[in-house]
């Protein structure tokens, strides 16, 4: 499967029963959260806790690279 096909498959996935995870640093209101869920065999989906219909699909390698950049404190990824 090409990367484009993988991303389209992620967007087409039924996420009704998905287990979304947010950072414990997001605060207690649930209004300022980036949420993530793993789609087995395809990658990850990201969404905002308010605009839940607007999702960003990421392959495993893209998500891992993003997380590594945040952990490393790369400019533009962290305040």
Secondary structure by P-SEA (a helix, b strand, c coil): ccaaaaaaaaaaccccccbbbbbccccccccccbbbbbcccccccccccccccbbbbbcaaaaaaaaaaaaaccccccc
